[in-house]
Each structure stands twice: as structure tokens, then as C-alpha cells.
Amino acid sequence: MLVAFATQAAVFDFDLQGRAGFGLLSGNELHTVNGTPGSGGETGLGIFYNDVSNLLTINIGWGSGNGFTDLTGNATAGHIHGLTSGSAPTSFTQTATVRYGLDSLAGWNNSASNGGFIGTVTISEADEAALFAGRMYINVHTSSNGPGEIRGQLTAVPEPGETVAAVSVALGLFAVGRRFRSSVKA
């Protein structure tokens, strides 16, 4: 029974985030974007990672057909870049080389008005910690914007239990502090 438990996968949710906010946004790029840039973000089931299979499942889209704005032209490339030198949010203002190509995989659609990627990427064991630290980002490139038109940093979504635990600890420390101050005044 212990062996079965040890190999059970945990699935972690991820968001796309950057200097300009959540999603695949031109404002998350670190250079001047030419023309009227498009926008994009998560679609369908979003982005999640299985820590046993090392599969990062990505469901992203851009363009008016996906509820966003159209790119300046069809996407010429799409990648996961990494590893930035810093963790999120410091990584929002850093660049890195291409780590994993998306545009050569099944599920890539380069359409300016209805494009995206729906598929999986196997993340190496060596890159897993960097993924959780927010040191990787998705960048979509166009002819008008060779360095990238829209970008979003992959950031892990805190587990609800972690948020509740952090709030509980903070409230507990606040209560202890109040009791201590009350006893000092008395």
C-alpha cells in the first residue's frame, strides 16, 4: 500500500502572469512591441503539471476566436523560455533562451485570430524546481514582433490548503501578540 501511495501523482495548477497582469500580454514583453498587439491566455482546462509523469499540460489561445484580441499576424513561433536567473516576480523582467518548442508539436495553431496550443510538454527533472519557482515563460512570436508579441510567465497557483494554513498562522500570531501586549499592560 505504501508503494502505491509513493507513486501517486500530484497535479499542480499554473497561471500565466507578468508585469502587465495575468495572461499572454504584450505588456509582459520586455521590448517595444510593433503594431497593435494581440492578447491571449488560458483556455479550457488551463495549465497544469503532473509531478510523476513530468507532463506540463498547456491549453492556451489568442485572437478573437478565443475571446482575446488578434495578433499582428500569424504566429511564427511559440516556445517555453527558461531558465531566468531569478524566481517570480523578479523573473517577470528577465529573459532566457528557448527551453521547449511548442510550434513543432501537435496541438499548435499559428492563426492570428484563432490560434493557440493544446498539448503536453515533458519537463525534465532538472527543470522541475525552476518551473515551480516561476523561472519559465511562454512567448509567442510574429513576423512584426520577432522577439515576441505576447508573453506570460508560468507561475504555480498556491494550493487552497497552503493559503488557509498561512492565514491561520498569521491569525494565530496576531492573537498571541494581542495576549502578550494585554499581559504586559496589566
N, C-alpha and C positions, 0 to 999 in steps of 0.2 A: 504494500500500500504506500509506503514511503517513497518508493521509486516512482510510482505514478504521479505522486504529488510534486516531486522534484522536477519532473519534466513537463508539468503543466505550464502552458504559455500564459503570459500576461500580455494584455493588449493595451497600448497606451495611445491616447488621442494627441494629435498635434494641430496647431493653428499656424497660419501664415501671418506674420507680423513684421513691422518695420517702422522707420522714422515717421512715416505718414499715416500709420494706423494698420488695421487688420486687412489682409487680402493681398492680392498681386497688384501692386500700385506703382505708378511711375514715380511718385514721390518717395518711394523706398529705394530708388536708384540713387547712386552717388555721383552721377554725372548729369549734364543737361540733356533732357530728352527732346528730340526734334518732333515738330508737328503736334497734333492733338492726340495725346497718347490714349491708349485703351486702358481697361482695367479688368481684373479677374479675381477669382478666389476659389474657395472650396465649393464643391457641388456634391450632390448625392450623399454618400456615406462619409465624405470628408477625407481626412488623412489620419492613418493610424499605423502603429508599429507592433509587430509580434516579436517578442524578445527571444523566442525559441527558434523560429524559422528565420529570423532576421529579415523578414519581409516588411518593407515600408509600402503600404497601400496608399495610392495617391488618386484622388478624384478632384481634379481642378478644371476650371473652364474660364474662358474670356470671351468677350464680344457680346453683342446684343442678343444673340440666340441663346445665351446662357444667363441673361439678366444683368450683364455688365455693359461696358462700352467697347466699341470695336477698336482693334489695334490699328496702327497706321498702315499696315499691310499684313499679308500672311506672315506667320511666324517662320523665321528661317532656321531657328534652333531653340532648344529648350533643355536646360540642364539643372542638376543639383550641383551647386558650387560649395566648396569647403576645402579645407577647414580654416575658418577665420582664426586669428590669433587670440581673440577674446570671446567670452561667452556672452549670451544675450543679457542685457540690451546693448552692451558695448559693440557686439558683432554687427549691429544694425548699420554702423558707419564704417565697416571694413569689407574688403573684397577678398576673394580667394579664387583659385583655379577651378576648372571643371572637375568634378569628382565622379559624377554619374550622368550619363547622357539619357535624356528622355525621348528625344526626337527620333532615335533609331529603334525604339521599342514599339511593339504592338500596343495600340491604345492612344497613339499620338495623332492629333488632328491639328494641322497648321492653319486652319481657316481664321482669318482676321475677325470674322463676325460670329463664328460658332465653333471656335477651337477649344482645345484642351488636351488633357491626358488622363486616361483612366487605365490604371495598371499598377504593377508592383515593381519594386526595385529591391534587390538583395543588398543590404547594408553589411559591410564587412564587420567582423567582431572588433577590429581595431578602430573602426569609426563609430561604434555604438555610443560610447561615452560622449563624443563630440556632438552627435545627433541630439542627445538629451540635454546638452549644455547650450543648444541654440547656435552652434558654430557652422551650420549649413543653411543654404538658402536656395530657393528655386528662382531662376532667371529665364525669362522668355525674350528672345531676340527677334528683331525685324530688320528689313533692309534699311529703313530710315534710322534705326536705332541698333546698330551693330553691337555695342557694348551691353545692350539690354533695354527693353521698353518697360517691362513690369517685373517687379521683384517682390518676394516675400520670404522672410526668414522662417525656417521651421522651428517652432517653439513648442515644447511639451506643455500640455494642459495639466494643471495640478489635479490630482485625484480629489474628489469631494471629501474623502476622509482626511486628507492632508490639510485641507482648508479648515475643516471643522476642528481638527486637532490643534492647529496653530491658533485659532480663535479661542479655543478652550484654555490653552496655555496662557495666552495673553490675559484673558479674563481672570484666571486663577492668580496670576502675578499681580494684577490690579487689586484683587480682593486682599491678598496678603499684604500688599503695600498699604492699603487703607487701614487694615487692622493694626499694622505696625505703627502707622502715624497716630492712630487713635490711642494706642497704649503709651506712646511717648508723651502725648499731650496730657494724659491723666496723671 
